[in-house]
Amino acid sequence: MDRKHIMRAAIGLSVVVAVMVVMPIAAFAQDAEKGTVLTTYGAGWLGGAIGAGLAIIGGAAGIGRIGGSAVESMARQPAAAGQISTAMIITAAMIEGATLFAVVVGMLAVLKAAA
């Protein structure tokens, strides 16, 4: 990665962190117990939502990287395109399964916090 991509990623991450720090205070201020900013239920919902979102982002990044590498490999060796695409599909399915499992765990955390 060059400096431009690193700077974009750093700025994007800092904006996301700033929004995550400021928004829960306003969102949970209505239902907050006395003297607290984030209730137990709010922490469970927030943790489950952030966990599910990070799982989706990680899965998407992994599948995108696999796809890009597979296309590059097929361009370099067209004779091996069948084997490369088969391996790519199997690996993408495994990543998708792990991502789905992580999202289900995040949703269980949210639903357990609601109960």
C-alpha distances in whole Angstrom, upper triangle without the diagonal:
4,7,8,6,7,10,11,10,13,15,16,16,18,20,21,22,24,26,26,28,30,31,33,35,37,37,38,41,43,44,43,46,47,45,42,39,38,40,40,40,37,35,35,34,31,30,31,29,26,26,27,24,21,23,22,19,18,20,18,15,16,18,16,14,17,18,15,16,19,19,17,20,23,22,22,25,27,30,28,27,30,29,25,26,28,26,23,26,27,24,23,27,26,23,25,28,27,25,29,30,28,29,33,32,31,34,36,35,36,39,40,40,42,45
4,6,6,6,9,10,11,13,15,16,17,19,20,22,23,25,26,27,29,31,32,34,36,37,37,40,41,44,45,44,47,48,46,43,40,39,42,42,42,39,37,37,36,33,32,33,31,28,29,29,26,24,26,25,21,21,23,21,18,20,22,19,17,21,21,18,19,22,22,20,23,25,24,24,27,29,32,31,30,33,32,28,29,32,29,27,29,31,28,27,30,30,27,29,32,30,28,32,33,31,32,36,35,34,36,39,38,38,42,43,42,44,47
4,6,5,6,9,10,10,12,14,15,16,18,20,21,22,24,26,27,28,30,32,34,35,36,38,40,42,43,42,45,46,44,41,38,37,40,41,41,38,36,37,36,32,32,33,31,28,29,29,26,24,26,26,22,22,25,23,20,22,24,21,20,23,24,21,22,26,25,23,26,29,28,28,31,33,36,35,33,36,35,32,32,35,33,30,32,34,30,29,33,32,29,31,34,32,30,33,35,32,32,36,36,34,37,39,38,38,41,43,41,43,47
4,5,5,6,9,10,11,12,14,15,17,18,20,21,23,24,26,27,28,31,33,33,34,37,38,41,42,41,44,45,43,40,37,37,40,40,40,37,35,36,35,31,31,32,30,27,28,29,25,23,26,25,21,21,24,22,19,21,23,20,19,23,23,20,22,25,25,23,26,28,27,28,31,33,36,34,33,36,35,31,32,34,32,29,32,33,30,29,32,32,29,30,33,31,29,32,34,31,32,35,35,33,36,39,37,37,40,42,41,42,46
4,5,5,6,9,10,10,12,14,15,16,18,20,21,22,24,26,27,29,31,32,32,35,37,39,40,40,42,44,42,39,35,34,37,38,37,34,32,33,32,29,28,29,27,24,25,25,22,20,22,21,17,18,20,18,15,18,20,17,16,20,20,17,19,22,22,21,24,26,25,26,29,31,34,32,30,33,32,28,29,31,29,26,28,30,27,25,28,28,25,26,29,28,25,29,30,28,28,32,32,30,32,35,34,34,37,39,38,39,43
4,5,5,6,9,10,10,12,14,15,16,18,20,21,22,24,26,28,30,31,31,33,35,38,39,38,41,42,40,37,33,33,35,36,36,33,31,32,31,27,27,28,26,23,24,24,21,19,21,21,17,17,20,19,16,18,21,18,17,21,22,20,21,24,24,23,26,28,28,28,31,33,36,34,32,35,34,30,30,33,30,27,30,31,27,26,29,29,25,27,29,27,25,29,30,27,28,31,31,29,32,34,33,33,36,38,36,38,41
4,5,5,6,8,10,10,12,14,15,16,18,20,21,23,24,26,28,29,30,32,34,36,38,37,40,41,38,35,32,32,35,36,36,32,31,32,31,27,27,29,26,23,25,26,22,20,23,23,19,20,23,21,18,21,23,21,20,24,25,22,24,27,27,26,29,31,30,31,34,36,39,37,36,38,37,33,33,36,34,31,32,34,30,29,32,32,28,29,32,30,28,31,32,29,29,33,32,30,33,35,34,33,37,38,37,38,42
4,5,5,6,8,10,11,12,14,15,17,18,20,21,22,25,27,27,28,30,32,35,36,35,38,40,38,35,31,31,34,34,34,31,29,30,29,26,26,27,24,21,23,23,20,19,21,20,17,18,21,19,16,19,21,19,19,22,23,21,23,26,25,25,28,30,29,30,33,35,38,36,34,36,36,32,32,34,32,29,30,32,29,27,30,30,26,27,30,28,25,28,30,27,27,31,31,28,30,33,32,31,35,36,35,36,40
4,6,5,6,9,10,11,12,14,15,16,18,20,21,23,25,26,26,29,31,33,34,33,36,38,36,33,29,28,31,32,31,28,26,28,26,23,23,24,21,18,20,20,17,15,18,17,14,15,18,16,14,17,19,17,17,20,21,20,21,24,25,24,27,29,29,30,33,34,37,35,33,35,34,30,30,32,30,27,28,30,26,24,27,27,23,24,27,25,22,25,27,24,24,28,27,25,27,30,29,28,32,33,32,34,37
4,5,5,6,9,10,10,12,14,15,16,18,20,22,24,25,26,28,29,32,33,32,35,36,34,31,28,27,30,31,31,27,26,27,26,23,22,24,22,19,20,22,18,16,20,20,16,17,20,19,17,20,22,20,20,24,25,23,25,28,28,27,30,33,32,33,36,37,40,38,36,38,37,34,33,35,33,30,32,33,29,27,30,29,26,27,29,27,24,27,29,25,25,29,28,26,28,31,29,29,32,34,32,34,37
4,5,5,6,9,10,11,12,14,15,17,18,21,22,23,24,26,28,31,32,31,34,35,33,30,27,26,30,31,30,27,26,27,26,23,23,25,22,19,21,22,19,18,21,21,17,19,22,20,18,22,24,22,22,26,26,25,27,30,30,29,32,34,34,35,38,39,42,40,38,40,39,36,35,37,35,32,33,35,31,29,32,31,28,28,31,29,26,29,30,27,26,30,29,27,29,32,30,29,33,34,32,34,37
4,5,5,6,9,10,11,12,14,16,16,19,21,22,22,24,26,29,30,29,32,34,32,29,26,25,28,29,28,25,24,25,23,20,20,22,19,16,18,19,15,15,18,17,14,16,19,17,16,19,21,19,20,23,24,23,25,28,28,28,31,33,32,34,36,37,40,38,36,38,37,34,33,35,33,29,30,32,29,26,29,29,25,25,28,26,23,25,27,24,23,27,26,23,26,29,27,26,30,31,29,31,34
4,5,5,6,9,10,10,12,14,15,17,19,21,21,23,25,28,28,28,30,32,30,27,23,22,25,26,26,23,21,22,21,18,18,19,17,14,16,17,14,13,16,16,13,14,18,17,15,19,21,20,20,23,24,24,25,28,29,29,31,33,34,35,37,38,41,39,37,38,37,34,33,35,33,29,30,31,28,26,28,27,24,24,26,24,21,24,25,22,21,25,24,21,24,26,24,24,28,29,27,29,32
4,5,5,6,9,10,10,12,14,16,18,19,20,22,23,26,27,26,29,30,28,25,22,21,25,26,26,23,21,23,22,18,19,21,19,16,18,20,17,16,19,19,16,18,21,21,19,22,25,23,24,27,28,27,29,32,32,32,35,37,37,38,41,42,45,42,40,42,41,37,37,38,36,33,34,35,32,30,32,31,27,28,30,27,25,27,28,25,24,27,27,23,26,28,26,25,29,30,28,30,33
4,5,5,6,9,10,11,12,15,16,17,18,20,22,24,26,25,28,29,27,25,21,21,24,26,25,22,21,23,21,18,19,21,18,15,18,19,16,16,19,19,16,19,22,21,20,23,25,23,24,28,28,28,30,33,33,33,36,38,37,39,41,42,45,43,41,42,42,38,37,39,37,34,34,35,32,30,32,32,28,28,30,28,25,27,28,25,24,27,27,23,25,28,26,24,28,30,27,29,32
4,5,5,6,9,10,10,13,15,16,16,18,20,23,24,23,26,28,26,23,19,19,22,23,22,19,18,19,18,14,15,17,14,11,15,16,12,12,16,16,13,16,19,18,17,21,23,22,23,26,27,26,28,31,31,32,34,36,37,38,40,41,44,41,39,40,40,36,35,37,35,31,32,33,30,27,29,29,25,25,27,25,21,23,24,21,20,23,23,19,21,24,22,21,24,26,24,25,29
4,5,5,6,9,10,11,13,15,16,17,19,22,23,22,24,26,24,21,17,17,20,21,21,17,16,18,17,13,14,17,15,12,14,16,14,13,17,18,15,17,20,20,19,22,25,24,25,28,29,29,30,33,34,34,36,39,39,40,43,44,46,44,41,43,42,38,37,39,36,33,34,34,31,29,31,30,26,26,28,25,23,25,25,22,21,24,23,20,22,24,21,21,24,25,23,25,28
4,5,5,6,8,11,12,13,14,16,17,21,22,21,24,25,22,20,16,16,20,22,22,18,17,20,19,15,16,19,17,14,18,19,17,17,20,21,19,21,24,23,23,26,28,27,28,31,32,32,34,36,37,37,39,42,42,43,45,46,49,47,44,46,45,41,41,42,40,37,37,38,35,33,34,33,30,30,31,29,26,28,28,25,24,27,26,22,24,27,24,23,26,27,25,26,30
4,5,5,6,9,10,11,12,14,15,18,20,19,22,24,22,19,16,15,19,20,20,16,16,18,16,13,15,17,15,13,16,18,15,16,19,19,17,20,23,22,22,25,27,26,28,31,31,31,33,36,36,37,39,41,42,43,45,46,49,46,44,45,44,41,40,41,39,36,36,37,34,32,33,32,29,28,30,28,25,26,27,24,22,25,24,21,22,24,22,20,24,25,22,23,27
4,6,6,7,9,11,11,12,14,17,18,17,20,22,20,17,13,13,16,17,17,13,12,15,13,10,12,14,12,10,13,15,13,13,17,17,16,19,21,21,21,24,26,26,27,30,31,31,33,35,36,37,39,41,42,43,45,46,48,46,43,44,43,40,39,40,38,35,35,35,33,30,31,30,27,26,28,25,22,24,24,21,19,22,21,17,19,21,19,17,21,22,19,21,24
4,6,7,7,10,11,12,13,17,17,16,19,20,18,15,11,11,15,17,17,14,13,16,15,11,13,16,15,13,16,18,16,17,20,21,20,22,25,25,25,27,30,29,30,33,34,34,36,39,39,40,42,44,45,46,48,49,52,49,47,48,47,43,42,43,41,38,38,39,36,33,34,34,30,30,31,28,26,27,27,24,23,25,23,20,22,24,21,19,23,23,20,22,25
4,6,6,7,9,11,11,14,16,15,18,19,17,15,11,12,16,18,18,14,14,18,16,13,16,18,16,15,19,20,18,19,23,23,22,24,27,27,27,30,32,31,32,35,36,36,38,41,41,42,44,46,47,48,50,51,54,51,49,50,49,46,44,45,44,40,40,41,38,36,37,36,33,32,33,31,28,29,30,26,25,27,26,22,23,25,22,21,24,25,22,23,26
4,5,5,6,9,10,12,14,14,17,19,18,15,11,11,14,17,16,12,13,16,14,11,14,16,14,13,17,18,16,18,21,21,21,23,26,25,26,29,31,30,32,35,35,35,38,40,40,41,44,45,46,48,50,50,53,50,48,48,48,45,43,44,42,39,39,39,37,34,35,35,31,30,31,29,26,27,28,24,22,25,24,20,21,23,20,18,21,22,19,20,24
4,5,5,6,8,11,11,11,14,16,15,12,8,7,10,13,12,9,10,12,11,9,12,14,12,12,16,17,16,18,21,21,21,23,26,26,27,29,31,31,33,35,36,37,39,41,42,43,45,46,47,49,51,51,54,51,48,49,48,45,44,44,42,40,39,39,37,34,35,34,31,30,31,29,26,26,26,23,21,23,22,18,19,21,18,15,19,19,16,17,20
4,6,6,6,9,11,9,12,13,12,10,6,7,11,14,14,11,12,15,14,12,15,17,16,16,19,21,20,21,24,25,25,27,29,30,30,33,35,35,36,39,40,40,42,44,45,46,48,50,51,52,54,55,57,54,52,53,52,49,47,48,46,43,43,43,40,38,38,38,34,33,34,32,29,30,30,26,25,26,25,22,22,24,21,19,21,22,18,19,22
4,6,5,8,10,10,14,15,14,12,9,10,13,16,15,12,14,17,15,14,17,19,17,17,21,22,21,23,26,26,25,28,30,30,31,34,35,35,37,40,40,41,43,45,46,47,49,50,51,53,55,55,58,55,53,53,53,50,48,49,47,44,43,44,42,39,39,39,36,34,35,33,30,31,31,28,26,27,27,23,23,25,22,20,22,23,20,20,23
4,6,7,8,9,13,15,15,13,9,9,11,14,13,9,12,14,12,11,15,16,14,15,19,19,19,21,23,24,24,27,28,28,30,32,34,34,36,38,39,39,42,43,44,45,48,49,50,52,54,54,56,53,51,51,51,48,46,46,45,42,41,42,39,37,37,36,33,32,33,31,28,28,28,25,23,24,24,20,20,22,19,16,19,20,17,16,20
4,5,6,6,9,12,12,9,7,6,8,11,10,7,10,13,11,11,14,16,15,16,19,20,20,22,24,25,25,28,30,30,31,34,35,36,37,40,40,41,43,45,46,47,49,51,52,54,55,56,58,55,53,53,52,49,47,48,46,43,43,43,40,38,38,37,34,33,33,31,29,28,28,25,23,24,23,20,20,21,18,15,18,18,15,14,18
4,6,5,9,10,10,9,6,8,10,13,13,11,13,16,15,14,18,20,19,19,23,24,23,25,28,28,29,31,33,33,34,37,39,39,41,43,44,44,47,48,49,50,53,54,55,57,59,59,61,58,56,56,55,53,51,51,50,47,46,46,44,41,41,41,38,37,37,35,32,32,32,29,27,28,27,24,23,24,22,19,21,22,18,18,21
4,6,9,11,12,11,10,10,11,14,13,12,15,17,16,16,19,21,20,21,24,25,25,27,29,30,30,33,35,35,36,39,40,40,42,44,45,46,48,50,51,52,54,56,57,59,60,60,63,60,57,57,57,54,52,52,51,48,47,47,45,43,42,42,39,37,38,36,33,33,33,30,28,28,28,24,24,25,22,19,21,21,18,17,20
4,7,9,11,10,9,9,8,11,10,9,13,15,14,15,18,19,19,20,23,24,24,26,28,29,30,32,34,34,36,38,39,40,42,44,45,46,48,50,51,52,54,55,57,59,60,60,62,59,57,57,56,53,51,51,50,47,46,46,44,42,41,41,38,36,36,35,32,31,31,29,26,27,26,22,22,22,20,17,18,18,15,14,16
4,6,8,6,6,6,6,10,10,9,11,14,14,14,17,19,19,20,22,24,24,26,28,29,30,32,34,35,36,38,40,40,42,44,45,46,48,50,51,52,54,56,57,59,60,61,63,60,57,57,56,54,52,52,50,48,47,47,44,42,42,41,38,37,37,35,32,32,31,29,27,27,26,23,22,23,20,18,19,19,15,15,17
4,6,6,8,8,7,10,11,11,13,15,16,17,19,21,21,23,25,26,27,29,31,32,33,35,36,38,39,41,42,43,45,47,48,49,51,53,54,55,57,58,60,61,63,63,65,62,60,60,59,56,55,54,53,50,49,49,47,45,44,43,40,39,39,37,35,34,33,30,29,29,27,25,24,24,21,19,20,20,16,16,18
4,6,8,10,10,13,15,14,16,19,19,20,22,24,24,25,27,29,30,31,33,35,35,37,39,40,41,43,45,46,47,49,51,52,53,55,56,58,59,61,62,64,65,66,68,65,63,63,62,59,57,57,56,53,52,52,50,48,47,46,43,42,42,40,38,37,36,34,32,32,30,28,28,28,24,23,24,23,19,20,21
4,7,9,10,13,15,15,15,18,20,19,21,24,24,24,27,29,29,30,33,34,34,36,38,39,40,42,44,45,46,48,50,50,52,54,55,56,58,60,61,62,64,65,67,64,62,62,61,58,57,57,55,52,52,51,49,47,47,45,43,42,42,39,37,37,36,33,32,33,30,28,28,28,25,23,25,24,20,21,23
4,6,7,10,12,11,12,15,16,15,17,20,20,21,23,25,25,26,29,30,31,32,35,36,36,38,40,41,42,44,46,47,48,50,52,53,54,56,57,59,60,61,63,60,58,58,57,54,53,53,51,48,48,47,45,43,43,41,39,38,38,35,33,33,32,29,28,29,27,24,24,24,21,20,22,21,17,18,20
4,7,10,12,9,10,14,14,13,15,18,18,18,21,23,23,24,26,28,28,29,32,33,33,36,38,38,39,42,43,44,45,47,49,50,51,53,54,56,57,58,60,57,55,55,54,51,50,50,48,46,45,45,43,40,41,39,36,36,36,33,31,31,31,27,26,27,25,22,23,23,20,18,21,20,16,18,20
4,7,8,6,6,10,10,10,12,14,15,15,17,19,20,21,23,25,25,27,29,30,31,33,35,36,37,39,40,41,43,45,46,47,49,51,52,53,55,56,58,55,52,53,51,49,47,47,45,43,42,42,39,37,37,36,33,32,32,30,28,28,27,24,23,23,21,18,19,19,16,15,17,17,13,14,17
4,5,5,6,9,10,10,12,14,15,16,18,20,21,22,24,26,27,28,30,31,32,34,36,37,38,40,42,43,44,46,48,49,50,52,54,55,56,57,59,56,53,53,52,49,48,48,46,44,43,42,40,38,37,36,34,33,32,30,28,28,27,24,23,23,21,18,18,18,15,13,15,14,10,12,14
4,5,5,6,9,10,11,12,14,15,16,18,20,21,22,24,26,27,28,30,31,33,35,36,37,39,41,42,43,45,47,48,49,51,52,54,55,56,57,54,52,51,50,48,46,46,44,42,41,40,38,36,35,34,32,31,30,28,26,25,24,21,21,20,18,16,16,15,12,11,13,11,8,10,11
4,5,5,6,9,10,11,12,14,15,17,18,20,21,23,24,26,27,29,30,32,33,34,36,38,39,41,42,43,45,47,48,49,51,53,54,54,56,52,50,50,49,46,45,44,43,40,39,38,36,34,34,32,30,29,28,26,24,23,22,20,18,18,16,14,13,13,10,8,10,9,5,6,9
4,5,5,6,8,10,10,12,14,15,16,18,20,21,22,24,26,27,28,30,31,33,34,36,37,39,40,42,43,45,46,48,49,51,52,52,54,51,49,49,48,45,43,43,42,39,38,38,36,34,33,32,29,28,28,26,24,23,22,20,18,18,17,14,14,14,11,9,11,11,8,9,12
4,5,5,6,8,10,10,12,14,15,16,18,20,21,22,24,25,27,28,30,31,32,34,36,37,38,40,42,43,44,46,48,49,50,51,53,49,47,47,46,43,42,42,40,38,37,36,34,32,32,30,28,27,26,24,22,22,21,18,17,17,15,12,13,14,10,9,12,11,8,11,13
4,5,5,6,8,10,10,12,14,15,16,18,20,21,22,24,26,27,28,30,31,33,34,36,37,39,40,42,43,45,46,48,49,49,51,48,46,45,44,42,40,40,38,36,35,34,32,30,29,28,25,24,24,21,20,19,18,15,14,14,12,9,10,10,6,6,9,8,5,8,11
4,6,5,6,9,10,11,12,14,15,17,18,20,21,22,24,26,27,28,30,32,33,34,36,37,39,41,42,43,45,47,48,48,50,47,44,44,43,41,39,38,37,35,33,33,31,29,28,27,25,23,23,21,19,18,18,15,13,13,12,9,9,10,7,5,8,9,6,8,11
4,6,5,6,8,10,10,12,14,15,16,18,20,21,22,24,26,27,28,30,31,33,34,36,37,39,40,42,43,45,46,47,49,45,43,43,42,39,38,38,36,34,33,33,30,28,28,27,24,23,23,21,18,18,18,15,13,15,13,10,11,12,9,8,11,12,10,11,15
4,5,5,6,9,10,10,12,14,15,16,18,20,21,22,24,26,27,28,30,31,33,34,36,37,39,40,42,43,44,45,47,44,42,41,40,38,36,36,34,32,31,30,28,26,26,24,22,21,21,18,16,17,16,12,12,13,11,8,10,11,8,8,11,12,10,12,15
4,6,5,6,8,10,11,12,14,15,16,18,20,21,22,24,26,27,28,30,32,33,35,36,37,39,41,42,43,43,45,42,40,39,38,36,34,34,32,30,29,28,26,24,23,22,20,19,18,16,14,14,13,10,9,9,8,4,6,8,5,5,9,10,9,11,14
4,5,5,6,9,10,11,12,14,15,17,18,20,21,22,24,26,27,28,30,32,33,35,36,37,39,41,42,42,44,41,39,38,37,35,33,33,32,29,28,28,26,23,23,22,20,18,18,17,14,14,14,11,9,11,10,6,7,10,9,7,11,12,11,13,16
4,6,5,6,9,10,10,12,14,15,16,18,20,21,22,24,26,27,28,30,32,33,34,36,37,39,40,41,43,40,37,38,37,34,32,33,31,28,27,27,25,23,23,22,19,18,19,16,13,14,15,11,10,13,11,8,10,13,11,10,14,15,14,16,19
4,5,5,6,9,10,11,12,14,15,16,18,20,21,22,24,26,27,28,30,32,33,34,36,38,39,39,41,38,36,36,34,32,30,30,28,26,25,25,22,20,20,19,16,15,16,13,11,12,11,8,7,10,8,6,9,11,9,10,13,14,14,16,19
4,6,5,6,9,10,11,12,14,15,17,18,20,21,22,24,26,27,29,30,31,33,35,36,37,37,39,36,34,33,32,30,28,28,26,24,23,23,21,18,18,17,14,13,13,12,9,9,9,6,5,8,8,5,7,10,10,10,13,14,15,16,19
4,5,5,6,9,10,11,12,14,15,16,18,20,21,22,24,26,27,29,30,32,33,35,36,36,38,35,33,33,32,29,28,28,27,24,23,23,21,18,19,18,15,14,15,13,10,11,12,9,8,11,12,9,10,14,13,12,16,18,17,18,21
4,5,5,6,8,10,10,12,14,15,16,18,20,21,22,24,26,27,28,30,32,33,34,35,37,34,32,32,31,28,27,27,25,22,22,22,19,17,18,17,14,13,15,12,9,12,13,9,9,13,12,10,13,15,14,15,18,19,19,21,24
4,5,5,6,9,10,11,12,14,15,16,18,20,21,22,24,26,27,28,30,32,33,33,35,32,29,29,28,26,24,24,22,20,19,19,16,14,15,13,10,10,11,9,6,8,9,6,6,10,10,9,12,14,14,15,17,19,19,21,23
4,5,5,6,9,10,11,12,14,15,16,18,20,21,22,24,26,27,28,30,31,31,33,30,28,28,27,24,23,23,21,19,18,18,16,13,14,14,10,9,11,10,6,8,10,8,7,11,12,11,12,16,16,16,18,20,21,22,25
4,6,5,6,9,10,10,12,14,15,16,18,20,21,22,24,26,27,29,30,31,33,30,28,28,27,24,23,24,22,19,19,19,17,14,16,15,12,11,14,12,9,12,14,11,11,15,15,14,16,19,18,18,21,23,23,24,27
4,5,5,6,9,10,11,12,14,15,16,18,20,21,22,24,26,27,28,29,31,28,26,26,25,22,21,22,20,17,17,17,14,12,14,13,9,10,12,10,8,11,13,10,11,15,15,14,17,19,19,20,22,24,24,26,28
4,5,5,6,8,10,11,12,14,15,16,18,20,21,22,24,26,27,27,29,26,23,24,22,20,18,19,17,14,14,14,11,9,10,10,6,6,9,8,6,9,11,10,10,14,15,14,16,19,19,20,22,24,25,26,29
4,5,5,6,8,10,10,12,14,15,16,18,20,21,22,24,26,26,28,25,23,23,22,19,18,19,17,14,14,15,13,10,12,12,9,8,12,11,9,11,14,13,13,16,18,17,18,21,22,22,24,26,27,28,31
4,6,5,6,9,10,11,12,14,15,16,18,20,21,23,24,25,27,24,22,23,22,19,18,19,17,14,15,16,13,11,14,14,10,11,14,13,11,14,16,15,15,19,20,19,21,24,24,24,27,29,29,30,33
4,5,5,6,9,10,11,12,14,15,16,18,20,21,22,23,25,22,20,21,19,16,15,16,14,11,12,13,10,8,11,11,7,9,12,11,10,13,15,14,15,19,19,19,21,24,24,25,27,29,30,31,34
4,5,5,6,9,10,10,12,14,15,16,18,20,21,21,23,20,18,18,17,14,13,14,12,9,9,11,8,6,9,10,7,8,12,12,11,13,16,15,16,19,20,20,22,24,25,26,28,30,31,32,34
4,5,5,6,9,10,11,12,14,15,17,19,20,20,23,20,18,19,18,15,14,16,14,11,12,14,11,9,12,14,11,11,15,15,14,16,19,18,18,22,23,22,24,27,28,28,30,32,33,34,36
4,5,5,6,8,10,11,12,14,15,17,18,19,21,19,17,18,17,14,14,16,13,10,12,14,11,10,14,14,11,13,16,16,15,18,20,19,20,23,24,24,26,29,29,30,32,34,34,36,38
4,6,5,6,9,10,10,12,14,15,16,17,19,16,14,15,14,10,10,12,10,6,9,11,8,7,11,12,10,12,15,15,15,18,20,19,21,23,25,25,27,29,30,31,33,34,35,37,39
4,5,5,6,9,10,10,12,14,15,15,18,15,12,14,14,10,9,12,11,7,9,12,10,8,12,14,12,13,16,17,16,19,21,21,22,25,26,26,28,30,31,32,34,36,37,38,40
4,5,5,6,9,10,11,13,14,15,18,16,13,16,15,12,11,14,13,10,12,15,13,12,16,17,15,16,20,20,19,22,24,24,24,27,29,28,30,33,33,34,36,38,39,40,43
4,6,5,6,9,10,11,12,14,16,13,12,14,13,10,10,13,11,9,12,14,12,12,16,16,15,17,20,20,20,23,25,25,26,29,30,30,32,34,35,35,38,39,40,42,44
4,5,5,6,9,10,10,11,13,10,8,11,10,6,7,10,9,7,10,12,11,11,14,16,15,17,20,20,20,23,25,25,26,29,30,30,32,34,35,36,38,40,41,42,45
4,5,5,6,9,10,10,13,11,9,11,12,9,9,12,12,10,12,15,14,14,17,19,18,19,22,23,23,25,27,28,28,31,32,32,34,37,38,38,40,42,43,44,46
4,5,5,6,9,10,13,12,10,14,14,10,11,15,14,12,15,17,16,16,20,21,20,21,24,25,25,27,29,29,30,33,34,34,36,39,39,40,42,44,45,46,48
4,5,5,6,8,10,8,8,11,11,8,10,13,12,11,14,16,15,16,19,20,20,22,24,25,25,27,29,30,31,33,35,35,37,39,40,41,43,45,46,47,49
4,5,5,5,8,7,5,9,9,7,8,12,12,11,14,16,16,16,19,21,21,22,25,26,26,28,30,31,32,34,36,36,38,40,41,42,44,46,47,48,50
4,6,6,9,10,8,12,13,11,12,15,16,14,17,20,19,19,22,24,24,25,28,29,29,31,33,33,34,37,38,39,40,43,44,44,46,48,49,50,53
4,6,9,9,9,13,13,11,13,17,16,16,19,21,20,21,24,25,25,27,29,30,30,32,35,35,36,38,40,40,42,44,45,46,48,50,51,52,54
4,5,6,7,10,11,10,12,15,15,15,18,20,19,21,23,24,25,26,29,30,30,33,35,35,36,39,40,41,42,45,46,47,48,50,51,53,55
4,5,5,9,10,10,11,14,15,15,17,19,20,20,23,25,25,26,29,30,31,32,35,35,36,39,40,41,42,45,46,47,48,50,52,53,55
4,6,8,9,10,11,13,15,15,18,19,20,21,23,25,26,27,29,31,32,33,35,37,38,40,41,42,44,46,47,48,50,51,53,54,56
4,6,6,6,9,10,11,12,14,16,17,18,20,22,23,24,26,27,28,30,32,33,34,36,38,39,40,42,44,45,46,48,50,51,53
4,6,5,6,9,10,10,12,14,15,16,18,20,21,22,24,26,26,28,30,31,32,34,36,37,38,40,42,43,44,46,47,49,50
4,5,5,6,9,10,11,12,14,15,17,19,20,21,23,25,26,27,29,30,31,33,35,36,37,39,41,42,43,45,47,48,49
4,6,5,6,9,10,11,12,14,16,17,18,20,21,23,24,26,27,29,30,32,34,35,36,38,40,41,42,44,45,47,48
4,5,5,6,9,10,11,12,14,15,16,18,20,21,22,24,26,27,28,30,32,33,34,36,38,39,40,42,43,45,46
4,5,5,6,9,10,10,12,14,15,16,18,20,21,22,24,26,26,28,30,31,32,34,36,37,38,40,42,43,44
4,5,5,6,9,10,11,13,14,15,17,19,20,21,23,25,26,27,29,30,31,33,35,36,37,39,41,42,43
4,6,5,6,8,10,11,12,14,15,17,18,20,21,23,24,26,27,29,30,32,33,35,36,38,39,41,42
4,6,5,6,9,10,11,12,14,15,16,18,20,21,22,24,26,27,28,30,32,33,34,36,37,39,40
4,5,5,6,9,10,10,12,14,15,16,18,20,21,22,24,25,26,28,30,31,32,34,36,37,39
4,6,5,6,9,10,11,13,14,15,17,19,20,21,23,25,26,27,29,30,31,33,35,36,37
4,5,5,6,9,10,11,12,14,16,17,18,20,21,23,24,26,27,29,30,32,33,35,36
4,5,5,6,9,10,10,12,14,15,16,18,20,21,22,24,26,27,28,30,32,33,34
4,5,5,6,9,10,10,12,14,15,16,18,20,21,22,24,26,27,28,30,31,33
4,5,5,6,9,10,11,12,14,15,17,19,20,21,23,25,26,27,29,30,32
4,5,5,6,9,10,11,12,14,15,17,18,20,21,23,24,26,27,29,30
4,5,5,6,9,10,10,12,14,15,16,18,20,21,22,24,26,27,28
4,5,5,6,9,10,11,12,14,15,17,19,20,21,22,24,26,27
4,5,5,6,9,10,11,12,14,15,17,19,20,21,23,25,26
4,5,5,6,9,10,11,12,14,15,17,18,20,21,23,24
4,5,5,6,9,10,10,12,14,15,16,18,20,21,22
4,5,5,6,9,10,11,13,14,15,16,18,20,21
4,5,5,6,9,10,11,13,14,15,17,19,20
4,5,5,6,9,10,11,12,14,15,17,18
4,5,5,6,9,10,10,12,14,15,16
4,5,5,6,9,10,10,12,14,15
4,5,5,6,9,10,11,13,15
4,5,5,6,8,10,11,12
4,5,5,6,8,10,11
4,6,5,6,9,10
4,6,5,6,9
4,5,5,6
4,5,5
4,6
4
